[in-house]
Amino acid sequence: MTWVNEVTEEEVGLAVELVRRGLDERKLRAKLGPYWRELVEVAKARIRARDKFSRSDLWMDMEGLRYATHEVVARYRAERLKEFGVKSIADVSCGIGIQLIFYAMNVERAYGIDIDPVKIEFAKRNAEKYGVSNIEFLNADSLSPETVEKIDAEVIFSDPARPPEAPERNLEGLLPSPLKIYEAYKGKTDAFIFDLPPQIRREKVPWKGEFEYVDLFGAINRLAFYSEPLAKAERSAATLPTGARLESDPDLENIVEWIEEPGEYLYEIPQSIDYADLINELFHAVGGEMKMLLREKRRVLATGDDEIRSDYFKRVYSVLAVLPFHPVRINDFLRKEGFGRATLRISVPERDYWKVRRRIEANLKGERRAFVFQLKDRAIIAEAL
């Protein structure tokens, strides 16, 4: 039994209402009773999770919310696994259970294992919320021989916790380590899926398979490693929610060229495609005359004189001007053209971003929004199409 078994849905609903009203600690304690801290934690997680899940009544704490797979990604990956005709799967670090629940919707039998009894209770309740009843939950150490013996699944999935303070991403630093999971379960199956930090270098992963990078709403969200029985290519990238997908093709001619001057249009390339080294595949897929212009950690731009529309692009812009990168010069141009706002797409320390933006947006009036990119010492002023 955990504290979760001692509280009700109605009490969580009350906690959500009280947190939204901004009550202080003393009043929260008085109105919510002995488990007020836990109820407030669930309430805060529900409030913050409104853009992550389609349901507003899921059970989670803030840590569970942080590590939980976004529902759009969970559904996509479950549909992908369905293509292989998998009948059973085990999530050996299931947390609050979101990815497991969506996998379970597409298989006959599923297992959810977590060493934290509170997380297991959250996952059970969340499965009920989604109407999923084919999951066997185990509050246990996923690496213990006793647990391994109980699992009879075609696929082993693990989304391990990743300490944010780690200086370099590697398998040994994840909890539980995929190396240990593989060693424990390799006698039962050769089909594994590991959710990994997107920043991890591929040479750190010792198995053959596919690295799939997932972009969600324009930003890198997940990296899944699929062992060989589940691999479709060496590398892939999926852009969600559109579902656009690219796979590596070593037989393609390299048509990627670089240029120093922007054309009439900018094409913003999703991070997933960049992380997966699939820019050449992208150029082949979309056609048209494009050349690379900029490749930074947070943004990758191609350019050309054709208005090319594609689900593979994060966004397409029309280039309006190229100026020296000086806030006053940029501001003067924007005022003359009737822009009211400017979004900076530049690599600048966070502490300096708003200082630069305020100078660029000073006294602007109008409804149009400009996007400002930096190419060395020049500013590219563009408007989204």
C-alpha positions in Angstrom: 0.0 0.0 0.0 1.2 3.5 -0.8 -0.3 7.0 0.0 -1.9 6.8 -3.5 -4.2 4.1 -2.2 -5.3 6.5 0.6 -6.5 9.4 -1.6 -9.3 9.7 -4.1 -9.9 11.3 -7.4 -12.1 13.9 -5.8 -9.3 15.0 -3.4 -7.0 15.5 -6.3 -9.6 17.5 -8.1 -10.0 19.7 -5.0 -6.2 20.1 -4.9 -6.1 21.2 -8.5 -8.7 23.8 -7.7 -6.9 25.1 -4.6 -3.5 25.3 -6.4 -5.0 27.3 -9.2 -6.5 29.7 -6.6 -3.0 30.2 -5.2 -3.7 29.1 -1.6 -0.8 29.2 0.7 0.7 26.2 2.5 -1.2 26.6 5.7 -4.6 26.6 3.9 -3.6 23.7 1.7 -2.7 21.6 4.7 -6.0 22.5 6.4 -8.2 21.7 3.4 -6.4 18.6 2.1 -5.4 16.7 5.2 -2.4 14.5 6.0 -1.4 13.8 2.3 -1.6 17.4 1.3 1.9 17.6 0.0 1.4 14.6 -2.3 -2.0 15.9 -3.5 -0.5 19.3 -4.3 2.3 17.5 -6.2 -0.2 15.6 -8.3 -2.3 18.7 -8.8 0.7 20.8 -10.0 1.7 18.0 -12.4 -1.8 17.8 -13.9 -1.8 21.5 -14.4 1.6 21.5 -16.2 0.7 18.4 -18.2 -2.2 20.0 -20.1 -0.3 20.2 -23.3 1.3 16.8 -23.1 -1.7 14.5 -22.8 -5.2 14.4 -24.1 -6.5 13.6 -20.6 -6.5 16.0 -17.7 -7.1 13.4 -15.0 -3.9 11.3 -15.1 -1.9 10.4 -12.0 1.7 11.6 -11.8 4.2 13.6 -9.8 6.5 16.2 -11.3 9.3 13.7 -11.8 6.9 11.3 -13.5 5.6 14.1 -15.8 9.2 15.1 -16.7 10.1 11.6 -17.9 6.8 10.6 -19.4 6.6 10.2 -23.1 4.4 12.8 -24.8 1.2 11.2 -26.0 1.8 12.1 -29.6 5.1 10.3 -29.5 3.8 7.4 -27.6 1.0 6.8 -30.1 3.4 7.1 -33.1 5.9 4.6 -31.6 3.1 2.2 -30.7 1.8 2.3 -34.3 5.4 1.7 -35.6 5.8 -1.4 -33.4 2.4 -2.6 -34.7 3.8 -3.0 -38.2 6.0 -5.8 -36.9 3.1 -7.8 -35.7 4.4 -7.9 -32.1 2.0 -9.7 -29.7 3.7 -9.0 -26.3 6.0 -6.3 -24.8 7.5 -5.5 -21.5 8.4 -2.0 -20.3 11.0 -2.6 -17.6 11.1 1.0 -16.3 7.6 2.0 -17.0 7.3 5.1 -14.7 3.7 6.5 -14.9 3.1 4.2 -17.8 2.2 6.4 -20.8 4.4 4.7 -23.4 3.5 1.3 -22.1 -0.2 2.0 -22.2 0.0 2.9 -25.9 2.1 -0.1 -26.7 -0.5 -2.2 -24.8 -3.3 -0.9 -27.1 -1.6 -2.7 -30.0 -0.5 -6.0 -28.4 -2.2 -8.9 -26.7 -0.1 -8.9 -23.5 2.1 -6.3 -21.8 4.1 -6.1 -18.6 4.9 -2.9 -16.7 7.8 -3.1 -14.2 9.1 -0.3 -11.9 11.0 -0.4 -8.6 9.0 2.6 -7.3 5.6 1.5 -5.8 4.1 4.9 -6.2 5.0 5.0 -9.9 3.4 1.5 -10.4 0.2 2.7 -8.7 0.2 5.8 -10.9 0.7 3.6 -14.0 -2.2 1.2 -12.9 -4.6 4.1 -12.5 -3.5 5.7 -15.8 -4.1 2.4 -17.6 -7.6 2.4 -16.2 -8.1 6.0 -17.4 -7.2 5.0 -21.0 -9.3 1.8 -20.8 -6.4 -0.6 -21.1 -6.6 -3.8 -19.1 -4.0 -6.2 -20.7 -1.0 -5.0 -18.6 0.5 -7.1 -15.8 2.2 -4.7 -13.4 5.1 -5.7 -11.2 6.6 -3.5 -8.4 10.0 -5.0 -8.6 13.7 -4.7 -9.6 13.6 -5.2 -13.4 17.2 -6.7 -13.2 16.6 -9.3 -10.6 16.6 -12.9 -11.8 13.2 -13.5 -10.2 11.7 -10.6 -12.2 13.3 -11.7 -15.5 12.0 -15.2 -15.0 8.4 -13.9 -14.8 8.6 -12.0 -18.1 7.5 -13.7 -21.3 7.6 -10.9 -24.0 8.7 -10.6 -27.6 10.0 -7.1 -27.1 11.8 -5.4 -24.1 11.4 -1.7 -23.9 13.1 0.7 -21.5 13.0 4.4 -21.1 15.6 4.9 -18.3 16.0 7.9 -16.2 18.8 10.3 -17.2 20.5 12.4 -14.5 20.5 16.0 -15.8 23.8 16.8 -14.2 25.7 14.1 -16.3 28.6 15.9 -18.2 28.4 13.4 -21.1 25.5 11.1 -22.1 26.4 7.4 -22.0 24.6 4.2 -21.4 26.3 3.6 -18.0 24.8 6.8 -16.6 21.2 5.8 -17.3 19.0 4.2 -14.7 18.6 1.3 -15.3 21.5 1.1 -17.7 20.5 -0.4 -21.1 23.7 -2.4 -20.9 22.4 -4.2 -17.8 18.9 -4.6 -19.2 20.3 -6.2 -22.4 22.5 -8.5 -20.4 19.6 -9.6 -18.2 17.0 -10.2 -20.9 19.1 -11.2 -24.0 18.4 -14.9 -23.3 14.7 -14.3 -23.7 14.6 -12.1 -26.8 16.8 -10.2 -29.3 14.2 -7.5 -29.8 15.0 -4.4 -27.7 13.9 -0.8 -27.8 15.8 1.8 -25.7 14.8 5.4 -25.2 18.0 7.3 -25.1 19.1 10.9 -24.7 19.2 12.4 -28.3 22.7 13.9 -27.5 24.3 10.5 -27.0 26.9 9.6 -29.6 25.9 6.6 -31.7 29.3 4.9 -31.3 28.5 4.7 -27.5 25.8 2.1 -28.3 27.4 -1.3 -28.9 24.6 -3.1 -30.8 23.5 -3.0 -34.4 20.1 -1.5 -35.1 18.3 1.7 -35.9 18.6 5.2 -34.3 15.3 7.0 -34.7 15.3 10.7 -33.8 11.8 12.2 -33.2 11.0 15.9 -33.6 7.9 17.2 -31.8 6.4 20.5 -32.6 9.7 21.7 -34.1 12.1 20.6 -31.4 14.1 17.4 -30.9 12.1 15.2 -28.4 13.3 11.6 -28.4 15.8 9.1 -29.6 14.8 5.5 -29.8 17.2 2.7 -30.5 15.7 -0.4 -32.1 17.8 -3.5 -32.2 18.1 -5.4 -35.5 14.9 -7.4 -35.5 12.9 -4.1 -35.3 15.2 -1.9 -37.4 14.0 -0.4 -40.7 17.2 1.5 -41.5 20.5 2.5 -39.8 19.2 6.0 -39.1 15.8 7.7 -39.3 14.0 10.9 -38.4 10.3 11.4 -37.7 8.6 14.8 -37.6 5.5 14.9 -35.4 2.7 15.4 -35.4 2.8 15.5 -39.3 4.3 12.0 -39.3 6.8 12.8 -42.0 9.6 10.3 -41.9 13.1 9.9 -43.5 15.4 6.9 -43.5 19.1 6.7 -44.3 20.0 5.5 -47.8 23.7 5.0 -48.3 23.2 4.6 -52.1 22.0 8.1 -52.7 24.3 10.5 -54.5 25.5 13.4 -52.3 23.8 16.5 -53.6 24.3 18.7 -50.5 26.2 22.0 -51.3 26.9 25.0 -49.2 26.3 28.7 -50.1 27.2 31.9 -48.2 24.3 34.1 -49.5 20.6 33.4 -48.9 18.3 33.0 -51.8 14.7 34.2 -51.8 13.5 31.6 -49.3 14.8 29.9 -46.2 13.8 26.3 -45.3 14.2 25.5 -41.6 15.2 21.9 -41.1 14.0 19.9 -38.1 16.6 19.0 -35.5 15.7 15.3 -35.8 16.9 15.3 -39.5 20.1 17.0 -38.5 20.8 14.7 -35.5 20.2 11.7 -37.8 22.5 13.1 -40.5 19.8 12.8 -43.1 20.2 16.2 -44.8 21.2 14.6 -48.1 18.1 12.3 -47.9 16.0 15.4 -47.2 17.3 17.2 -50.3 16.5 14.1 -52.4 13.0 13.8 -50.9 11.8 17.4 -51.4 13.4 18.1 -54.7 14.0 21.7 -56.0 17.1 23.7 -55.9 18.3 24.0 -52.4 21.7 24.7 -50.7 22.8 24.6 -47.1 23.2 28.0 -45.5 23.5 27.6 -41.7 24.1 24.7 -39.3 24.0 25.5 -35.6 23.0 23.5 -32.5 19.5 24.9 -32.4 18.8 25.7 -36.0 19.6 24.4 -39.5 18.8 26.4 -42.6 18.8 25.7 -46.2 18.0 28.3 -48.9 17.0 28.6 -52.5 14.9 30.6 -55.0 12.0 28.1 -55.1 9.0 28.2 -52.8 9.2 24.6 -51.7 6.5 23.4 -49.2 7.0 20.1 -47.4 6.0 18.4 -44.1 9.8 17.7 -43.7 10.4 21.4 -43.1 9.9 23.0 -39.7 9.0 26.3 -41.4 9.5 28.1 -44.7 10.4 31.9 -44.8 10.5 34.5 -47.4 13.7 36.5 -47.3 13.1 40.3 -47.1 16.5 41.8 -46.5 20.1 41.1 -45.6 21.6 43.8 -43.3 24.6 44.2 -41.1 23.7 42.7 -37.7 23.1 45.9 -35.7 19.9 46.3 -33.7 19.4 49.9 -34.8 19.7 49.0 -38.5 17.4 46.1 -38.0 14.9 48.2 -36.1 14.9 50.9 -38.7 14.1 48.4 -41.5 11.3 46.8 -39.5 9.6 50.2 -38.7 9.7 51.2 -42.3 8.1 47.9 -43.4 5.4 48.0 -40.8 6.4 45.2 -38.5 5.2 45.1 -35.0 7.1 42.2 -33.6 10.4 40.4 -34.2 11.4 36.9 -33.1 15.1 36.3 -32.9 16.5 33.1 -34.3 20.0 33.7 -33.2 22.5 32.0 -30.9 22.9 34.4 -28.0 23.3 33.8 -24.3 19.9 33.7 -22.6 20.8 36.7 -20.4 21.3 38.8 -23.6 18.3 37.7 -25.6 15.7 40.1 -24.3 18.2 43.0 -24.2 18.8 42.5 -27.9 15.2 41.9 -28.7 14.0 45.0 -26.9 16.4 47.1 -29.0 15.2 45.5 -32.2 11.5 45.9 -31.3 11.7 49.4 -29.9 8.7 51.5 -31.0 7.5 48.9 -33.6 3.8 49.1 -34.5 1.8 46.7 -36.7 0.5 43.2 -36.9 3.4 41.6 -39.0 6.0 39.4 -37.3 9.6 39.3 -38.6 12.1 36.5 -38.0 15.7 37.6 -37.5 18.5 35.2 -38.3 22.2 35.8 -37.9 24.7 34.7 -40.5 28.2 35.7 -39.2 28.0 39.5 -39.0 24.8 39.8 -41.0 21.2 39.7 -40.2 18.7 37.9 -42.4 15.2 39.4 -42.1 12.5 37.0 -43.0 8.7 36.4 -42.8 7.1 33.0 -42.3 4.9 31.8 -45.1 
